[in-house]
Amino acid sequence: MRETHLRQGRQTVKLGLIKVVHDLFPEEKLKTSYSILEGVFCNLDGSVLSTREVRQIRERLLEWVERDEPVQLLGREHGLYVYDVEGYEVRALYPALTRPSEVEPFTLIPFSDGFIVDFGDINKGDSVPVIPPVKLQATYDENHRWLDRVGIEVVADVNAFIQSGRHLELIAIAEALHEKKISGIADSILAQQRALRVLLIAGPSSSGKTSFQRRLNTQLFVNGFKPVPLSLDNYFLDRDQTPKDSDGKLDFDVLQALDLPLLQAHIRQLVEGEPVEVPSFDFVTGRRTDAHTALQVGPREVLVIEGIHALNPELVGDVNRNQLFKIYISALSGLNIDLVNRVPTTEIRLIRRLVRDDRTRGISPEQTLGQWAGVRRGEYEYIFRFQEDADVMFNTSMVYELNALRPAAEAALGRIGDDSQFRETRDRLLNLLTFFEPIDTAKVPFNSLIREFIG
């Protein structure tokens, strides 16, 4: 699996889209806003597109593909690829193919005030509904409104804060936003305390789940609500019963790697206020031990389960949905380099993971990059498809985070040699980091989500 921003046939669609929107609406500016599974949400900056106009864009884009007039790569300038698309100059962060006829199949789906460029299974037919990313869109809109209030639109605006000596103000504002949002989530949980029995938290790799859960726990305690954690690690099946993947390797990521009947029975008992004996799993031997831990959830307490399957309804069995509160967390909206060149949140999470693994886990940058494709496959399979079922989404992105991560990330990436199979990835990430002015992290609060990665 390769990311949308790394698939050159998809990047060529983007070049054609920029050209077509310019031709149709010369006074408007196209904005690529955020990714949604196999697609990207786009809109016009400050304007609303009708369904008819989206259909018009699609028709003109397909005509452009059919003409197959070659795109010319003029070179690279200031970290961007410069293309000539039928006489219109387009700058792109990631490379594209130069023949429109080689684009990947796509369709345009009207959504909100813009449209989704969808590269998924476009032949699935009308009988298969598209799940609209309504909650993801609401989270993005909330973040966009906040950025607008503080006068930030693109990366250069953050750099201007730093260069003008206002970095402490920037840090304080970003941290206050996170604290306010986490406090609001805790208040929502408290408001449902009569029915609520289980808090479920899921998010992809390097989302900041550890820091988020710690800060949420603090807010819950402030509200007089005690979280009671239940670790899914203790419910793994013995190694000889673990399912295998298509390569014959043990697959610990699938839901069936857990002793699901026992887990569901324990969750049901805990919801009813009954005590259970939680098993203990030994990862060295790959077997369950004889040790058990007593656990019970009282009336002013809530069971907390965190993991990649936390949003999957199969995990909790027949527990009433009204007794569950689901939270999806991730870096949901990075800043754009400019209106049409977004910084993929996948790249942000990869850089987070590189820095953290190198600093605290003894995992080299090359090892982290080698694991990433498998990590991403698991996210698509087990996390993203359930995100819209969350009761709330928490955006862990911070406007200054790549500025803060840059020095450590450059040092880690700099140890990857020119003979490495990850040289291309190294160079891509190093180029991305050049757009971000380094920030002094000495004043970043100790409980900031970014501290989980920079230390």
FIBAVEX-45674 format. One record per residue (C-alpha): x, y, z. Coordinates in pm, whole numbers, plus 50000, padded with zeros to 5 digits. Example, Ala and Ser with C-alpha at 12.3 -4.5 7.8 and 13.67 -1.06 7.14 Angstrom:
BEGIN
512304955050780513674989450714
//
This chain:
BEGIN
500005000050000501295034649909499895067050041497805089649816500495116549826503105091149713501095076349424502115096849126499025087548927496915104049198499165134449213498615138948839494865140848904495635169149143497595188048875494685184948633492205194848904494115226948980494195235648610490485227748554489325247848858491455277248743489865275848396486295272648527486575297048818489515320448745488685343249037488585314749290491305295149471491205257449512492115243449853493055207249929491935203850287492265168950435492345132050348489455108050394490345071250348491175067649977490345103549890490985140249954488425166950042488745198749834486845231449825487145267249710488705291049958485815311950090483205299249841480635271349822480455247349529477075234449413476475198549304476145211148947479525228448966481185197249108479755177248817481135203648580484605200648735484475162848701483475164348335486225189048249488795168748442487855137048252488155156547926491645167348032492605131248097491185120947759493205147947574496335133547731498445164347661501745157947841502505177148157505985192648157508225191248463510055224448463512225215948763512255220749139512175253749322512155260049697511295223849774508395221849525508075204949187507145229948916504905217548633503495232948319499915220448274498665232447937500315266247987499395269948355502175267148613501475244448910503745238649210503465205849395505055191449708505065155949569505975143449218503405133748955503305114448629503495135548314500865117048108497245124148210496155090948059498155073048330496145087148621494535063248867490755058748837488855084849038485495100849089484335133649242481695131549516479895163749621480275168449994479715197650231480815229850058483155211749819483865176249702485865144949772488295132549507487775095549570490355069849456488595040449619486625013649436484865036249187483145006349026481374995949347478045008549211475265029349358474105000849582477185005149804476725037250002479565061150060479925068350432480115106350447482875118450681480495141550868482265140551205485685143551043484445173750848483065189551167486405184351341488245199851049485845229551039486305235251412490075235651368489815258651066487675283651261490215283851542493115289651300491185317951139490655334551479494385334451557495385345151205496985312851084496235297650744499465281950614502895271450745504405305550668502055321350923503425299051201506975306851089506125343951113505065339451477508425323251553510545347851357508855377351528509605363351874505965353951947506565316551980505545315952348502205331152254501765304951983502565276252222500225289752489497315293552246497755258652099497995242352441494975261352571492905248552279493825212552362493065216952730489705232952655488745204752419489805177252662487895194252941484835195552716485085158352645485295151153018482185172653074480325153452802481235120852974480055134253309476745145153157476095108753061477265093253387473915076953469474035054453164477725054953072479785024953181482545020852921484915046252765486495033952440489525051652289491095043851952493445060851711496215052851465499915050651547501575081151704498285099151759499245108852112496895083852277499045079952589499205117252663495565122552572494365095052803496495108153090495115143353050491545130953008491915110353326492935141953512489845160153387487635130653481489065130953833488325168253853484705159553770484625132954042484675104453792487325077153834488595058953523489265021553562491555008453284491234973853130494234963252918493434942852609496994928952619495954905052894493344888952669495644876352394495264839952303498224817152361500734819152080499814784851940496184796651898497024830251738495724834451381498224837751096498284862850812498554855450441502344851650476501984825650748503154849351022501384853251356498894881751328498484899251662496514928151512493354909551416490454909651661490534871451662493984872551829492084880852149490124856752367486964874452258484384853252445486224858552776486784895652708483144901852617481954882552923484234903253148483114936152994479474926053041480104917053407482034949153473479214969553319476834952753562479104961853853480244926153910483874917153996486044898053747489444881353756491504896853476494004872253325497714879653281499584873752954503334867352939504734881452616508034863152664506504828352675503534837952459501134822052702498624831852970499974828253323498214815553634498124850553783494894870753792493954905853902490634914354064488744942853895485394959453957483784991853837481915012054098479035037054056481315067754023483755049553799483995042253425485725013353251488375025553004489495004352709492115017152466493354999152156493164995651779489854976551804488224999252063485715013751813484854980051660481374970251792482414933551795484854940652078482184947352342479604922152228475994929052329476644958352565474034985452501475405013652281474005039452525476425026252787479425033152564481285065352491483645062652194486555086252128488595086951809491865105951829494445114051564496425141751403493465151451187494425183951020497955195150949498685229450806499085234650433502315246850274499975267150055496325263349959496885233949722499805216849899498675201450224501015184450468499605149050495498845139950855500385106050777503735123350732503265141451064502565108851248505515091651079507855119551190506405117651542507065080251550510595083851410511545108651680509895089551965511235055351866514745068951818514675087452151512995062652386512625028152231516025020552083514485016351739516535030451455514965053451192515385026150931513575000851150510715025451203510435031850828510524994450763507584988750998505475017550867503775000150572502484972650802501334998151058499385016750790497714984950662496474977851014495105013251049493065010250730491804975950823490974980551191490655017551278489675041851003486515023950893485025028051241486015064351303482625079151212481005058151485482885078051749480895100551982483665126051966486855131651768489915147951920492435164251688495925160251836497565181751567499435211951697500215241451474503835242851586504625205851612506735200951300508645232151400509285215251735510055181051585512355193751311515755193251494515315158251637513785144951313516635159051102519185143351336517485109251316516985110250940520555122150891521805088351012520195070750715522915065450457522785071250082522965033550028519825027250236516615014350079514915043150265516995070450106514035083349902511845085150215514655102450404515025128850136511255133950112510855139750485513955161750509512565183250227509225186250405510915197550727512695226250549509365244750528509195247250910511195272451113512635254951423511045265751751512535267052099510755239152288512005248452635508665264352721506475236152588504445224252893505445191253053502005176252984501805187352620500905160252374504045168752179506155159552484505235123252420507495125452116510155152052182510635143052551
//
